[in-house]
């Protein structure tokens, strides 16, 4: 079941950004940009890059091509709906939990009535019209518990985020083989918090499982957001000094359990290299499939290989899966 208490599934448009910020330069840059950038067309367009698009390219360039150039979209599955429902409740909470409610909860805590304070805090979120189907209840409850405990420990100081689903637009140049190529970066950041020490923290809400092996790839995502902010006019969110992730359902599918991971910003040099690779692929218009997770296991049939394709719904459109049996036999040898 899909439930959005905010009442609208649409993301703000660039016109909304322009009206809110008055930043004509960024709005015009966005309008020039496209995911399906082909420099040989010389139509004045530039490449649009998001955290999601560069992540998809890094996973499989062919999948990126099918999505961005051919407009294919994967099927919406259970974990997508869960993610949307939990994120929407988070957004609703920060937009609707009033200062008066916050004061009432804190007063109860100060009076030693923590149970009543927690009951009041939890009652602030709306219930869906029918029961959630994919574990959203547990994740929302865990997330609310974390926010309550943080409110208690901070006594409300720097408790509220300074940005929720912050709409960020940025432009910059990337050097590819000695040439400066303009790109447009944009994205919606789950939440930003003032650290109280002159900096700001990026926080992402994740609804999948947590294990320590995820951290490296997640840092790359945060490094992209930091780079985007550093090249944007949104100085109100700078400098970014910390980042972190909330996994309220971190124990799902064999994960280690509900987890908050928070750290100082790390240097992630791969982000610039990934941008160069992405632009080079567009310049050459080459987006080959990369089906294998790890190395190809010689002598093992294709169906027994560890394939990224097991998580992809585009096989019927993919070059790899349209290869002849003869070619596939040679690959497997």
MOCOR-V163515 format. One record per pair of residues at least 12 apart in sequence whose ideal C-beta (glycine too) atoms are under 7 Angstrom apart, sorted by sequence separation. I is the first residue (numbers start at 1). GAP is how many residues later the second one is. D is the distance in whole Angstrom. If there is no record, write none. Layout:
BEGIN
{{I GAP D} {I GAP D}}
END
This chain:
BEGIN
{{32 12 6} {33 12 7} {105 12 5} {108 12 7} {191 12 5} {247 12 5} {294 12 6} {14 13 5} {32 13 6} {33 13 5} {35 13 5} {171 13 6} {172 13 7} {189 13 6} {190 13 6} {292 13 6} {293 13 4} {32 14 5} {33 14 7} {34 14 6} {190 14 5} {226 14 5} {246 14 5} {292 14 7} {293 14 7} {33 15 4} {53 15 7} {105 15 6} {170 15 4} {190 15 5} {292 15 6} {293 15 6} {14 16 5} {104 16 6} {105 16 5} {244 16 7} {245 16 5} {291 16 5} {14 17 7} {169 17 5} {244 17 6} {291 17 6} {35 18 6} {168 18 6} {244 18 3} {291 18 5} {125 19 7} {168 19 6} {244 19 7} {202 20 6} {242 20 7} {243 20 7} {167 21 6} {168 21 6} {222 21 4} {242 21 7} {122 22 6} {166 22 7} {242 22 6} {243 22 6} {101 23 6} {121 23 7} {165 23 5} {166 23 5} {202 23 6} {241 23 7} {242 23 6} {241 24 6} {165 25 7} {240 25 6} {163 26 7} {166 26 6} {302 26 6} {97 27 5} {121 27 5} {164 27 5} {218 27 6} {163 28 7} {163 29 4} {289 29 6} {291 29 5} {118 30 6} {161 30 4} {162 30 5} {289 30 5} {302 30 6} {161 31 6} {162 31 6} {289 31 4} {301 31 7} {36 32 5} {93 32 6} {161 32 5} {162 32 5} {35 33 4} {36 33 5} {158 35 7} {89 36 6} {158 36 5} {189 36 6} {200 37 5} {210 37 4} {158 38 5} {162 38 7} {187 38 7} {200 38 7} {202 38 6} {157 39 7} {200 39 7} {206 39 5} {226 39 7} {199 40 5} {200 40 6} {201 40 7} {206 40 7} {210 40 3} {187 41 6} {199 41 7} {200 41 7} {201 41 4} {202 41 4} {203 41 5} {204 41 5} {205 41 5} {206 41 5} {209 41 6} {199 42 3} {201 42 6} {207 42 6} {209 42 7} {109 43 6} {185 43 4} {199 43 7} {201 43 6} {203 43 7} {209 43 5} {208 44 7} {209 44 5} {211 44 6} {227 44 6} {192 45 5} {209 45 6} {210 45 5} {211 45 6} {223 45 4} {105 46 7} {185 46 7} {195 46 6} {209 46 3} {210 46 6} {215 46 7} {85 47 6} {195 47 6} {219 47 6} {224 47 6} {220 48 6} {223 48 4} {106 49 7} {210 49 4} {219 49 5} {86 50 6} {106 50 6} {220 50 6} {85 51 5} {89 51 5} {220 51 6} {82 52 4} {81 53 6} {82 53 6} {86 53 5} {90 53 7} {82 54 6} {86 54 6} {102 54 6} {78 56 5} {170 58 5} {172 59 4} {168 60 6} {171 60 7} {168 61 6} {170 61 4} {170 62 4} {169 63 6} {168 64 5} {168 66 6} {94 67 6} {139 68 6} {95 69 7} {94 70 5} {166 71 7} {91 73 6} {91 74 6} {163 74 6} {2 79 6} {2 82 7} {3 82 6} {6 82 6} {2 83 7} {5 83 6} {4 84 4} {5 84 6} {6 85 6} {6 86 5} {5 87 4} {181 98 6} {146 100 7} {176 100 6} {174 101 5} {174 102 6} {143 103 7} {176 103 5} {176 104 6} {143 105 4} {174 105 6} {142 106 4} {176 107 7} {139 109 4} {139 110 4} {138 111 6} {135 114 6} {146 114 7} {90 115 6} {142 116 5} {135 117 7} {87 118 6} {86 119 7} {5 121 5} {86 121 5} {83 124 4} {3 125 4} {82 125 5} {3 126 7} {1 127 7} {1 129 6} {79 129 7} {1 131 6} {1 132 5} {49 134 5} {46 136 5} {47 136 5} {48 136 5} {49 136 5} {50 136 6} {51 136 5} {46 137 6} {50 137 5} {46 138 6} {48 138 7} {30 139 6} {29 142 5} {26 143 4} {26 145 7} {17 150 5} {33 151 4} {17 152 6} {30 154 6} {12 155 5} {29 155 5} {30 156 6} {55 166 7} {51 170 5} {54 170 6} {51 173 5} {51 174 7} {11 177 7} {26 207 7} {23 210 6} {58 216 6} {54 220 6} {61 220 6} {57 221 5} {65 222 4} {64 223 6} {54 224 6} {62 225 6} {49 226 7} {61 226 4} {62 226 6} {61 227 6} {62 227 4} {49 229 7} {60 229 6} {61 229 7} {60 230 5} {47 232 6} {47 235 6} {75 238 5} {74 239 5} {72 242 6} {39 243 7} {38 244 7} {39 244 6} {37 245 5} {72 245 6} {38 247 6} {60 248 6} {66 248 5} {59 249 7} {63 249 6} {63 251 6} {66 251 6} {62 256 6} {62 257 6} {62 258 7}}
END
